[in-house]
Amino acid sequence: MNITTTIDGTSARLSLCGEIDFDALPPLRAAVDALPPQVTDLRWDLTHTPFMDVAGLHLFFTPTTSGGPKRRATVTGLRTQPLSLLLMAADVNPTLFDLSRLLPDVPPAELSL
């Protein structure tokens, strides 16, 4: 997993290259923890992430215990398999996996395959 961090004022983009699985979870969490406290908007760019397992759900929907600042997180560049996993999780438990928070620019009608 390669992670590129780009910071612009209060926004940060983490661009990933590789699969999101439980081996990738610690470095991804570390990348978030390393962001400066003024970053309030976090965008995950998954353009080069062809696969995501349940670790991605933990990454996007389970708050860290680091006590760091609250950040608004969004995801861009979703490929077919990661999007399918997110849609399936939202279908099973829409309250826990609220995609409107993670994908705010996509109307709910477009969140179906």
Contacts in CASP RR format, 6 or more apart in sequence:
PFRMAT RR
TARGET T0000
AUTHOR 0000-0000-0000
METHOD contacts of the structure
MODEL  1
MNITTTIDGTSARLSLCGEIDFDALPPLRAAVDALPPQVTDLRWDLTHTP
FMDVAGLHLFFTPTTSGGPKRRATVTGLRTQPLSLLLMAADVNPTLFDLS
RLLPDVPPAELSL
1 16 0 8 1.000
1 17 0 8 1.000
1 18 0 8 1.000
1 19 0 8 1.000
1 20 0 8 1.000
1 23 0 8 1.000
1 24 0 8 1.000
1 27 0 8 1.000
1 28 0 8 1.000
2 16 0 8 1.000
2 17 0 8 1.000
2 18 0 8 1.000
3 14 0 8 1.000
3 15 0 8 1.000
3 16 0 8 1.000
3 17 0 8 1.000
3 27 0 8 1.000
3 28 0 8 1.000
3 31 0 8 1.000
4 14 0 8 1.000
4 15 0 8 1.000
4 17 0 8 1.000
5 12 0 8 1.000
5 13 0 8 1.000
5 14 0 8 1.000
5 15 0 8 1.000
5 31 0 8 1.000
5 34 0 8 1.000
5 35 0 8 1.000
6 12 0 8 1.000
6 13 0 8 1.000
6 15 0 8 1.000
7 35 0 8 1.000
7 36 0 8 1.000
7 39 0 8 1.000
9 38 0 8 1.000
9 39 0 8 1.000
10 38 0 8 1.000
10 39 0 8 1.000
10 40 0 8 1.000
10 41 0 8 1.000
11 39 0 8 1.000
11 40 0 8 1.000
11 41 0 8 1.000
11 42 0 8 1.000
11 43 0 8 1.000
12 35 0 8 1.000
12 39 0 8 1.000
12 41 0 8 1.000
12 42 0 8 1.000
12 43 0 8 1.000
13 42 0 8 1.000
13 43 0 8 1.000
13 44 0 8 1.000
13 45 0 8 1.000
14 28 0 8 1.000
14 31 0 8 1.000
14 32 0 8 1.000
14 42 0 8 1.000
14 43 0 8 1.000
14 44 0 8 1.000
14 45 0 8 1.000
15 45 0 8 1.000
15 47 0 8 1.000
15 48 0 8 1.000
16 28 0 8 1.000
16 44 0 8 1.000
16 45 0 8 1.000
16 46 0 8 1.000
16 48 0 8 1.000
16 49 0 8 1.000
17 48 0 8 1.000
17 49 0 8 1.000
18 24 0 8 1.000
18 48 0 8 1.000
18 49 0 8 1.000
18 50 0 8 1.000
18 51 0 8 1.000
19 49 0 8 1.000
19 50 0 8 1.000
19 51 0 8 1.000
19 52 0 8 1.000
19 53 0 8 1.000
20 28 0 8 1.000
20 46 0 8 1.000
20 49 0 8 1.000
20 51 0 8 1.000
20 52 0 8 1.000
20 53 0 8 1.000
20 55 0 8 1.000
20 56 0 8 1.000
20 59 0 8 1.000
20 82 0 8 1.000
21 51 0 8 1.000
21 52 0 8 1.000
21 53 0 8 1.000
21 55 0 8 1.000
22 53 0 8 1.000
22 55 0 8 1.000
24 55 0 8 1.000
25 55 0 8 1.000
25 56 0 8 1.000
25 58 0 8 1.000
25 59 0 8 1.000
28 59 0 8 1.000
29 59 0 8 1.000
29 64 0 8 1.000
29 66 0 8 1.000
32 42 0 8 1.000
32 64 0 8 1.000
32 71 0 8 1.000
33 64 0 8 1.000
33 66 0 8 1.000
33 68 0 8 1.000
35 42 0 8 1.000
35 71 0 8 1.000
37 68 0 8 1.000
37 69 0 8 1.000
39 69 0 8 1.000
39 71 0 8 1.000
40 69 0 8 1.000
40 70 0 8 1.000
40 71 0 8 1.000
40 72 0 8 1.000
41 71 0 8 1.000
41 72 0 8 1.000
41 74 0 8 1.000
42 71 0 8 1.000
42 72 0 8 1.000
42 73 0 8 1.000
42 74 0 8 1.000
43 73 0 8 1.000
43 74 0 8 1.000
43 75 0 8 1.000
43 76 0 8 1.000
44 60 0 8 1.000
44 73 0 8 1.000
44 74 0 8 1.000
44 75 0 8 1.000
44 76 0 8 1.000
45 76 0 8 1.000
45 77 0 8 1.000
46 52 0 8 1.000
46 75 0 8 1.000
46 76 0 8 1.000
46 77 0 8 1.000
46 78 0 8 1.000
46 79 0 8 1.000
46 82 0 8 1.000
47 76 0 8 1.000
47 77 0 8 1.000
47 79 0 8 1.000
49 79 0 8 1.000
49 82 0 8 1.000
50 79 0 8 1.000
50 81 0 8 1.000
50 82 0 8 1.000
51 81 0 8 1.000
51 82 0 8 1.000
52 81 0 8 1.000
52 82 0 8 1.000
52 85 0 8 1.000
53 85 0 8 1.000
54 85 0 8 1.000
56 82 0 8 1.000
56 85 0 8 1.000
57 85 0 8 1.000
57 86 0 8 1.000
57 89 0 8 1.000
57 97 0 8 1.000
60 73 0 8 1.000
60 75 0 8 1.000
60 86 0 8 1.000
60 102 0 8 1.000
61 96 0 8 1.000
61 97 0 8 1.000
61 102 0 8 1.000
73 101 0 8 1.000
73 102 0 8 1.000
74 102 0 8 1.000
74 103 0 8 1.000
74 104 0 8 1.000
74 105 0 8 1.000
75 86 0 8 1.000
75 102 0 8 1.000
75 103 0 8 1.000
78 86 0 8 1.000
78 103 0 8 1.000
83 113 0 8 1.000
84 113 0 8 1.000
86 97 0 8 1.000
86 99 0 8 1.000
86 102 0 8 1.000
86 103 0 8 1.000
87 99 0 8 1.000
87 111 0 8 1.000
87 112 0 8 1.000
87 113 0 8 1.000
89 96 0 8 1.000
89 97 0 8 1.000
90 97 0 8 1.000
90 98 0 8 1.000
90 99 0 8 1.000
90 111 0 8 1.000
99 106 0 8 1.000
99 111 0 8 1.000
100 108 0 8 1.000
103 111 0 8 1.000
END
